[in-house]
């Protein structure tokens, strides 16, 4: 990965993190396990399909 690509990736990850924090139920984040669930719920639907295609053998 080029330095520019690494920087772009870092910016995208930061934007996703901000969005997740903003839209997550803060009251549910009382334990590490619950935090994992709260973050996993909105991430799985948009991430799983493209990731599955990427990881599938050609």
mmCIF file of the N, C-alpha and C atoms, coordinates in Angstrom:
data_MODEL
# 
_entry.id   MODEL 
# 
loop_
_atom_site.group_PDB 
_atom_site.id 
_atom_site.type_symbol 
_atom_site.label_atom_id 
_atom_site.label_alt_id 
_atom_site.label_comp_id 
_atom_site.label_asym_id 
_atom_site.label_entity_id 
_atom_site.label_seq_id 
_atom_site.pdbx_PDB_ins_code 
_atom_site.Cartn_x 
_atom_site.Cartn_y 
_atom_site.Cartn_z 
_atom_site.occupancy 
_atom_site.B_iso_or_equiv 
_atom_site.pdbx_formal_charge 
_atom_site.auth_seq_id 
_atom_site.auth_comp_id 
_atom_site.auth_asym_id 
_atom_site.auth_atom_id 
_atom_site.pdbx_PDB_model_num 
ATOM 1   N N  . UNK A 1 1  ? 0.855   -1.170  0.000  1.00 0.00 ? 1  UNK A N  1 
ATOM 2   C CA . UNK A 1 1  ? 0.000   0.000   0.000  1.00 0.00 ? 1  UNK A CA 1 
ATOM 3   C C  . UNK A 1 1  ? 0.904   1.238   0.000  1.00 0.00 ? 1  UNK A C  1 
ATOM 4   N N  . UNK A 1 2  ? 0.544   2.183   -0.814 1.00 0.00 ? 2  UNK A N  1 
ATOM 5   C CA . UNK A 1 2  ? 1.314   3.420   -0.865 1.00 0.00 ? 2  UNK A CA 1 
ATOM 6   C C  . UNK A 1 2  ? 0.987   4.274   0.362  1.00 0.00 ? 2  UNK A C  1 
ATOM 7   N N  . UNK A 1 3  ? 1.837   5.239   0.686  1.00 0.00 ? 3  UNK A N  1 
ATOM 8   C CA . UNK A 1 3  ? 1.526   6.131   1.809  1.00 0.00 ? 3  UNK A CA 1 
ATOM 9   C C  . UNK A 1 3  ? 0.194   6.861   1.616  1.00 0.00 ? 3  UNK A C  1 
ATOM 10  N N  . UNK A 1 4  ? -0.107  7.225   0.381  1.00 0.00 ? 4  UNK A N  1 
ATOM 11  C CA . UNK A 1 4  ? -1.374  7.911   0.115  1.00 0.00 ? 4  UNK A CA 1 
ATOM 12  C C  . UNK A 1 4  ? -2.563  6.986   0.358  1.00 0.00 ? 4  UNK A C  1 
ATOM 13  N N  . UNK A 1 5  ? -2.423  5.727   -0.036 1.00 0.00 ? 5  UNK A N  1 
ATOM 14  C CA . UNK A 1 5  ? -3.494  4.751   0.192  1.00 0.00 ? 5  UNK A CA 1 
ATOM 15  C C  . UNK A 1 5  ? -3.674  4.486   1.683  1.00 0.00 ? 5  UNK A C  1 
ATOM 16  N N  . UNK A 1 6  ? -2.580  4.401   2.414  1.00 0.00 ? 6  UNK A N  1 
ATOM 17  C CA . UNK A 1 6  ? -2.659  4.209   3.869  1.00 0.00 ? 6  UNK A CA 1 
ATOM 18  C C  . UNK A 1 6  ? -3.359  5.385   4.529  1.00 0.00 ? 6  UNK A C  1 
ATOM 19  N N  . UNK A 1 7  ? -3.042  6.581   4.083  1.00 0.00 ? 7  UNK A N  1 
ATOM 20  C CA . UNK A 1 7  ? -3.683  7.772   4.642  1.00 0.00 ? 7  UNK A CA 1 
ATOM 21  C C  . UNK A 1 7  ? -5.177  7.789   4.329  1.00 0.00 ? 7  UNK A C  1 
ATOM 22  N N  . UNK A 1 8  ? -5.529  7.449   3.096  1.00 0.00 ? 8  UNK A N  1 
ATOM 23  C CA . UNK A 1 8  ? -6.945  7.408   2.706  1.00 0.00 ? 8  UNK A CA 1 
ATOM 24  C C  . UNK A 1 8  ? -7.688  6.359   3.520  1.00 0.00 ? 8  UNK A C  1 
ATOM 25  N N  . UNK A 1 9  ? -7.076  5.189   3.705  1.00 0.00 ? 9  UNK A N  1 
ATOM 26  C CA . UNK A 1 9  ? -7.695  4.134   4.497  1.00 0.00 ? 9  UNK A CA 1 
ATOM 27  C C  . UNK A 1 9  ? -7.913  4.599   5.930  1.00 0.00 ? 9  UNK A C  1 
ATOM 28  N N  . UNK A 1 10 ? -6.910  5.243   6.512  1.00 0.00 ? 10 UNK A N  1 
ATOM 29  C CA . UNK A 1 10 ? -7.023  5.746   7.885  1.00 0.00 ? 10 UNK A CA 1 
ATOM 30  C C  . UNK A 1 10 ? -8.154  6.763   7.999  1.00 0.00 ? 10 UNK A C  1 
ATOM 31  N N  . UNK A 1 11 ? -8.301  7.613   6.992  1.00 0.00 ? 11 UNK A N  1 
ATOM 32  C CA . UNK A 1 11 ? -9.382  8.604   7.011  1.00 0.00 ? 11 UNK A CA 1 
ATOM 33  C C  . UNK A 1 11 ? -10.749 7.926   6.920  1.00 0.00 ? 11 UNK A C  1 
ATOM 34  N N  . UNK A 1 12 ? -10.871 6.902   6.104  1.00 0.00 ? 12 UNK A N  1 
ATOM 35  C CA . UNK A 1 12 ? -12.140 6.171   5.977  1.00 0.00 ? 12 UNK A CA 1 
ATOM 36  C C  . UNK A 1 12 ? -12.480 5.468   7.286  1.00 0.00 ? 12 UNK A C  1 
ATOM 37  N N  . UNK A 1 13 ? -11.491 4.829   7.893  1.00 0.00 ? 13 UNK A N  1 
ATOM 38  C CA . UNK A 1 13 ? -11.714 4.125   9.158  1.00 0.00 ? 13 UNK A CA 1 
ATOM 39  C C  . UNK A 1 13 ? -12.150 5.116   10.235 1.00 0.00 ? 13 UNK A C  1 
ATOM 40  N N  . UNK A 1 14 ? -11.511 6.278   10.286 1.00 0.00 ? 14 UNK A N  1 
ATOM 41  C CA . UNK A 1 14 ? -11.879 7.299   11.274 1.00 0.00 ? 14 UNK A CA 1 
ATOM 42  C C  . UNK A 1 14 ? -13.314 7.765   11.055 1.00 0.00 ? 14 UNK A C  1 
ATOM 43  N N  . UNK A 1 15 ? -13.700 7.963   9.799  1.00 0.00 ? 15 UNK A N  1 
ATOM 44  C CA . UNK A 1 15 ? -15.069 8.390   9.490  1.00 0.00 ? 15 UNK A CA 1 
ATOM 45  C C  . UNK A 1 15 ? -16.078 7.329   9.906  1.00 0.00 ? 15 UNK A C  1 
ATOM 46  N N  . UNK A 1 16 ? -15.771 6.067   9.659  1.00 0.00 ? 16 UNK A N  1 
ATOM 47  C CA . UNK A 1 16 ? -16.654 4.977   10.076 1.00 0.00 ? 16 UNK A CA 1 
ATOM 48  C C  . UNK A 1 16 ? -16.763 4.936   11.594 1.00 0.00 ? 16 UNK A C  1 
ATOM 49  N N  . UNK A 1 17 ? -15.647 5.091   12.283 1.00 0.00 ? 17 UNK A N  1 
ATOM 50  C CA . UNK A 1 17 ? -15.656 5.064   13.749 1.00 0.00 ? 17 UNK A CA 1 
ATOM 51  C C  . UNK A 1 17 ? -16.515 6.192   14.310 1.00 0.00 ? 17 UNK A C  1 
ATOM 52  N N  . UNK A 1 18 ? -16.394 7.384   13.752 1.00 0.00 ? 18 UNK A N  1 
ATOM 53  C CA . UNK A 1 18 ? -17.200 8.520   14.219 1.00 0.00 ? 18 UNK A CA 1 
ATOM 54  C C  . UNK A 1 18 ? -18.686 8.248   14.002 1.00 0.00 ? 18 UNK A C  1 
ATOM 55  N N  . UNK A 1 19 ? -19.007 7.693   12.843 1.00 0.00 ? 19 UNK A N  1 
ATOM 56  C CA . UNK A 1 19 ? -20.409 7.407   12.522 1.00 0.00 ? 19 UNK A CA 1 
ATOM 57  C C  . UNK A 1 19 ? -20.986 6.350   13.468 1.00 0.00 ? 19 UNK A C  1 
ATOM 58  N N  . UNK A 1 20 ? -20.210 5.291   13.716 1.00 0.00 ? 20 UNK A N  1 
ATOM 59  C CA . UNK A 1 20 ? -20.656 4.237   14.633 1.00 0.00 ? 20 UNK A CA 1 
ATOM 60  C C  . UNK A 1 20 ? -20.875 4.787   16.031 1.00 0.00 ? 20 UNK A C  1 
ATOM 61  N N  . UNK A 1 21 ? -19.951 5.609   16.496 1.00 0.00 ? 21 UNK A N  1 
ATOM 62  C CA . UNK A 1 21 ? -20.078 6.181   17.843 1.00 0.00 ? 21 UNK A CA 1 
ATOM 63  C C  . UNK A 1 21 ? -21.328 7.046   17.935 1.00 0.00 ? 21 UNK A C  1 
ATOM 64  N N  . UNK A 1 22 ? -21.545 7.868   16.901 1.00 0.00 ? 22 UNK A N  1 
ATOM 65  C CA . UNK A 1 22 ? -22.692 8.776   16.881 1.00 0.00 ? 22 UNK A CA 1 
ATOM 66  C C  . UNK A 1 22 ? -24.013 8.015   16.883 1.00 0.00 ? 22 UNK A C  1 
ATOM 67  N N  . UNK A 1 23 ? -24.076 6.906   16.162 1.00 0.00 ? 23 UNK A N  1 
ATOM 68  C CA . UNK A 1 23 ? -25.332 6.193   15.981 1.00 0.00 ? 23 UNK A CA 1 
ATOM 69  C C  . UNK A 1 23 ? -25.525 5.016   16.932 1.00 0.00 ? 23 UNK A C  1 
ATOM 70  N N  . UNK A 1 24 ? -24.563 4.769   17.799 1.00 0.00 ? 24 UNK A N  1 
ATOM 71  C CA . UNK A 1 24 ? -24.667 3.630   18.717 1.00 0.00 ? 24 UNK A CA 1 
ATOM 72  C C  . UNK A 1 24 ? -25.389 4.020   19.994 1.00 0.00 ? 24 UNK A C  1 
ATOM 73  N N  . UNK A 1 25 ? -26.041 3.040   20.571 1.00 0.00 ? 25 UNK A N  1 
ATOM 74  C CA . UNK A 1 25 ? -26.745 3.242   21.839 1.00 0.00 ? 25 UNK A CA 1 
ATOM 75  C C  . UNK A 1 25 ? -25.711 3.251   22.972 1.00 0.00 ? 25 UNK A C  1 
ATOM 76  N N  . UNK A 1 26 ? -25.371 4.433   23.426 1.00 0.00 ? 26 UNK A N  1 
ATOM 77  C CA . UNK A 1 26 ? -24.347 4.574   24.465 1.00 0.00 ? 26 UNK A CA 1 
ATOM 78  C C  . UNK A 1 26 ? -24.730 3.823   25.736 1.00 0.00 ? 26 UNK A C  1 
ATOM 79  N N  . UNK A 1 27 ? -26.012 3.766   26.021 1.00 0.00 ? 27 UNK A N  1 
ATOM 80  C CA . UNK A 1 27 ? -26.475 3.098   27.248 1.00 0.00 ? 27 UNK A CA 1 
ATOM 81  C C  . UNK A 1 27 ? -26.233 1.592   27.208 1.00 0.00 ? 27 UNK A C  1 
ATOM 82  N N  . UNK A 1 28 ? -26.103 1.026   26.013 1.00 0.00 ? 28 UNK A N  1 
ATOM 83  C CA . UNK A 1 28 ? -25.866 -0.420  25.898 1.00 0.00 ? 28 UNK A CA 1 
ATOM 84  C C  . UNK A 1 28 ? -24.389 -0.776  26.016 1.00 0.00 ? 28 UNK A C  1 
ATOM 85  N N  . UNK A 1 29 ? -23.506 0.202   25.965 1.00 0.00 ? 29 UNK A N  1 
ATOM 86  C CA . UNK A 1 29 ? -22.070 -0.058  25.975 1.00 0.00 ? 29 UNK A CA 1 
ATOM 87  C C  . UNK A 1 29 ? -21.529 -0.070  27.401 1.00 0.00 ? 29 UNK A C  1 
ATOM 88  N N  . UNK A 1 30 ? -21.961 -1.058  28.161 1.00 0.00 ? 30 UNK A N  1 
ATOM 89  C CA . UNK A 1 30 ? -21.538 -1.132  29.557 1.00 0.00 ? 30 UNK A CA 1 
ATOM 90  C C  . UNK A 1 30 ? -20.477 -2.200  29.794 1.00 0.00 ? 30 UNK A C  1 
ATOM 91  N N  . UNK A 1 31 ? -20.381 -3.164  28.910 1.00 0.00 ? 31 UNK A N  1 
ATOM 92  C CA . UNK A 1 31 ? -19.363 -4.207  29.029 1.00 0.00 ? 31 UNK A CA 1 
ATOM 93  C C  . UNK A 1 31 ? -18.674 -4.374  27.679 1.00 0.00 ? 31 UNK A C  1 
ATOM 94  N N  . UNK A 1 32 ? -17.520 -5.006  27.690 1.00 0.00 ? 32 UNK A N  1 
ATOM 95  C CA . UNK A 1 32 ? -16.802 -5.231  26.443 1.00 0.00 ? 32 UNK A CA 1 
ATOM 96  C C  . UNK A 1 32 ? -17.618 -6.104  25.492 1.00 0.00 ? 32 UNK A C  1 
ATOM 97  N N  . UNK A 1 33 ? -18.296 -7.095  26.025 1.00 0.00 ? 33 UNK A N  1 
ATOM 98  C CA . UNK A 1 33 ? -19.130 -7.964  25.197 1.00 0.00 ? 33 UNK A CA 1 
ATOM 99  C C  . UNK A 1 33 ? -20.271 -7.210  24.551 1.00 0.00 ? 33 UNK A C  1 
ATOM 100 N N  . UNK A 1 34 ? -20.927 -6.353  25.319 1.00 0.00 ? 34 UNK A N  1 
ATOM 101 C CA . UNK A 1 34 ? -22.037 -5.574  24.770 1.00 0.00 ? 34 UNK A CA 1 
ATOM 102 C C  . UNK A 1 34 ? -21.529 -4.551  23.759 1.00 0.00 ? 34 UNK A C  1 
ATOM 103 N N  . UNK A 1 35 ? -20.357 -3.998  24.006 1.00 0.00 ? 35 UNK A N  1 
ATOM 104 C CA . UNK A 1 35 ? -19.758 -3.069  23.053 1.00 0.00 ? 35 UNK A CA 1 
ATOM 105 C C  . UNK A 1 35 ? -19.531 -3.762  21.711 1.00 0.00 ? 35 UNK A C  1 
ATOM 106 N N  . UNK A 1 36 ? -19.039 -4.985  21.759 1.00 0.00 ? 36 UNK A N  1 
ATOM 107 C CA . UNK A 1 36 ? -18.810 -5.752  20.534 1.00 0.00 ? 36 UNK A CA 1 
ATOM 108 C C  . UNK A 1 36 ? -20.120 -5.959  19.776 1.00 0.00 ? 36 UNK A C  1 
ATOM 109 N N  . UNK A 1 37 ? -21.182 -6.278  20.483 1.00 0.00 ? 37 UNK A N  1 
ATOM 110 C CA . UNK A 1 37 ? -22.488 -6.497  19.848 1.00 0.00 ? 37 UNK A CA 1 
ATOM 111 C C  . UNK A 1 37 ? -23.002 -5.198  19.250 1.00 0.00 ? 37 UNK A C  1 
ATOM 112 N N  . UNK A 1 38 ? -22.914 -4.097  20.005 1.00 0.00 ? 38 UNK A N  1 
ATOM 113 C CA . UNK A 1 38 ? -23.417 -2.806  19.543 1.00 0.00 ? 38 UNK A CA 1 
ATOM 114 C C  . UNK A 1 38 ? -22.683 -2.374  18.274 1.00 0.00 ? 38 UNK A C  1 
ATOM 115 N N  . UNK A 1 39 ? -21.402 -2.628  18.199 1.00 0.00 ? 39 UNK A N  1 
ATOM 116 C CA . UNK A 1 39 ? -20.635 -2.238  17.014 1.00 0.00 ? 39 UNK A CA 1 
ATOM 117 C C  . UNK A 1 39 ? -20.822 -3.215  15.858 1.00 0.00 ? 39 UNK A C  1 
ATOM 118 N N  . UNK A 1 40 ? -21.014 -4.477  16.175 1.00 0.00 ? 40 UNK A N  1 
ATOM 119 C CA . UNK A 1 40 ? -21.169 -5.499  15.134 1.00 0.00 ? 40 UNK A CA 1 
ATOM 120 C C  . UNK A 1 40 ? -22.499 -5.353  14.393 1.00 0.00 ? 40 UNK A C  1 
ATOM 121 N N  . UNK A 1 41 ? -23.559 -5.018  15.112 1.00 0.00 ? 41 UNK A N  1 
ATOM 122 C CA . UNK A 1 41 ? -24.894 -4.963  14.502 1.00 0.00 ? 41 UNK A CA 1 
ATOM 123 C C  . UNK A 1 41 ? -24.959 -4.054  13.267 1.00 0.00 ? 41 UNK A C  1 
ATOM 124 N N  . UNK A 1 42 ? -24.487 -2.814  13.331 1.00 0.00 ? 42 UNK A N  1 
ATOM 125 C CA . UNK A 1 42 ? -24.584 -1.974  12.129 1.00 0.00 ? 42 UNK A CA 1 
ATOM 126 C C  . UNK A 1 42 ? -23.508 -2.257  11.087 1.00 0.00 ? 42 UNK A C  1 
ATOM 127 N N  . UNK A 1 43 ? -22.439 -2.936  11.476 1.00 0.00 ? 43 UNK A N  1 
ATOM 128 C CA . UNK A 1 43 ? -21.349 -3.198  10.541 1.00 0.00 ? 43 UNK A CA 1 
ATOM 129 C C  . UNK A 1 43 ? -21.580 -4.409  9.650  1.00 0.00 ? 43 UNK A C  1 
ATOM 130 N N  . UNK A 1 44 ? -22.188 -5.430  10.178 1.00 0.00 ? 44 UNK A N  1 
ATOM 131 C CA . UNK A 1 44 ? -22.300 -6.675  9.430  1.00 0.00 ? 44 UNK A CA 1 
ATOM 132 C C  . UNK A 1 44 ? -23.099 -6.569  8.130  1.00 0.00 ? 44 UNK A C  1 
ATOM 133 N N  . UNK A 1 45 ? -24.281 -5.975  8.122  1.00 0.00 ? 45 UNK A N  1 
ATOM 134 C CA . UNK A 1 45 ? -25.046 -5.962  6.863  1.00 0.00 ? 45 UNK A CA 1 
ATOM 135 C C  . UNK A 1 45 ? -24.308 -5.327  5.678  1.00 0.00 ? 45 UNK A C  1 
ATOM 136 N N  . UNK A 1 46 ? -23.677 -4.158  5.830  1.00 0.00 ? 46 UNK A N  1 
ATOM 137 C CA . UNK A 1 46 ? -23.016 -3.591  4.655  1.00 0.00 ? 46 UNK A CA 1 
ATOM 138 C C  . UNK A 1 46 ? -21.636 -4.191  4.355  1.00 0.00 ? 46 UNK A C  1 
ATOM 139 N N  . UNK A 1 47 ? -20.996 -4.809  5.341  1.00 0.00 ? 47 UNK A N  1 
ATOM 140 C CA . UNK A 1 47 ? -19.617 -5.278  5.163  1.00 0.00 ? 47 UNK A CA 1 
ATOM 141 C C  . UNK A 1 47 ? -19.546 -6.740  4.723  1.00 0.00 ? 47 UNK A C  1 
ATOM 142 N N  . UNK A 1 48 ? -20.410 -7.571  5.256  1.00 0.00 ? 48 UNK A N  1 
ATOM 143 C CA . UNK A 1 48 ? -20.317 -9.008  4.977  1.00 0.00 ? 48 UNK A CA 1 
ATOM 144 C C  . UNK A 1 48 ? -20.405 -9.371  3.493  1.00 0.00 ? 48 UNK A C  1 
ATOM 145 N N  . UNK A 1 49 ? -21.394 -8.879  2.730  1.00 0.00 ? 49 UNK A N  1 
ATOM 146 C CA . UNK A 1 49 ? -21.481 -9.298  1.325  1.00 0.00 ? 49 UNK A CA 1 
ATOM 147 C C  . UNK A 1 49 ? -20.221 -8.973  0.500  1.00 0.00 ? 49 UNK A C  1 
ATOM 148 N N  . UNK A 1 50 ? -19.717 -7.733  0.533  1.00 0.00 ? 50 UNK A N  1 
ATOM 149 C CA . UNK A 1 50 ? -18.519 -7.460  -0.256 1.00 0.00 ? 50 UNK A CA 1 
ATOM 150 C C  . UNK A 1 50 ? -17.288 -8.226  0.248  1.00 0.00 ? 50 UNK A C  1 
ATOM 151 N N  . UNK A 1 51 ? -17.195 -8.406  1.544  1.00 0.00 ? 51 UNK A N  1 
ATOM 152 C CA . UNK A 1 51 ? -16.063 -9.140  2.103  1.00 0.00 ? 51 UNK A CA 1 
ATOM 153 C C  . UNK A 1 51 ? -16.130 -10.602 1.687  1.00 0.00 ? 51 UNK A C  1 
ATOM 154 N N  . UNK A 1 52 ? -17.320 -11.166 1.651  1.00 0.00 ? 52 UNK A N  1 
ATOM 155 C CA . UNK A 1 52 ? -17.486 -12.551 1.215  1.00 0.00 ? 52 UNK A CA 1 
ATOM 156 C C  . UNK A 1 52 ? -17.064 -12.739 -0.234 1.00 0.00 ? 52 UNK A C  1 
ATOM 157 N N  . UNK A 1 53 ? -17.392 -11.788 -1.076 1.00 0.00 ? 53 UNK A N  1 
ATOM 158 C CA . UNK A 1 53 ? -16.988 -11.859 -2.483 1.00 0.00 ? 53 UNK A CA 1 
ATOM 159 C C  . UNK A 1 53 ? -15.477 -11.753 -2.594 1.00 0.00 ? 53 UNK A C  1 
ATOM 160 N N  . UNK A 1 54 ? -14.884 -10.870 -1.812 1.00 0.00 ? 54 UNK A N  1 
ATOM 161 C CA . UNK A 1 54 ? -13.437 -10.679 -1.838 1.00 0.00 ? 54 UNK A CA 1 
ATOM 162 C C  . UNK A 1 54 ? -12.705 -11.941 -1.372 1.00 0.00 ? 54 UNK A C  1 
ATOM 163 N N  . UNK A 1 55 ? -13.236 -12.596 -0.354 1.00 0.00 ? 55 UNK A N  1 
ATOM 164 C CA . UNK A 1 55 ? -12.575 -13.762 0.220  1.00 0.00 ? 55 UNK A CA 1 
ATOM 165 C C  . UNK A 1 55 ? -12.885 -15.067 -0.509 1.00 0.00 ? 55 UNK A C  1 
ATOM 166 N N  . UNK A 1 56 ? -13.918 -15.065 -1.346 1.00 0.00 ? 56 UNK A N  1 
ATOM 167 C CA . UNK A 1 56 ? -14.297 -16.290 -2.055 1.00 0.00 ? 56 UNK A CA 1 
ATOM 168 C C  . UNK A 1 56 ? -13.236 -16.646 -3.089 1.00 0.00 ? 56 UNK A C  1 
ATOM 169 N N  . UNK A 1 57 ? -12.953 -17.932 -3.208 1.00 0.00 ? 57 UNK A N  1 
ATOM 170 C CA . UNK A 1 57 ? -11.975 -18.331 -4.234 1.00 0.00 ? 57 UNK A CA 1 
ATOM 171 C C  . UNK A 1 57 ? -12.511 -18.048 -5.632 1.00 0.00 ? 57 UNK A C  1 
ATOM 172 N N  . UNK A 1 58 ? -11.622 -17.670 -6.499 1.00 0.00 ? 58 UNK A N  1 
ATOM 173 C CA . UNK A 1 58 ? -12.026 -17.321 -7.878 1.00 0.00 ? 58 UNK A CA 1 
ATOM 174 C C  . UNK A 1 58 ? -12.232 -18.550 -8.721 1.00 0.00 ? 58 UNK A C  1 
# 
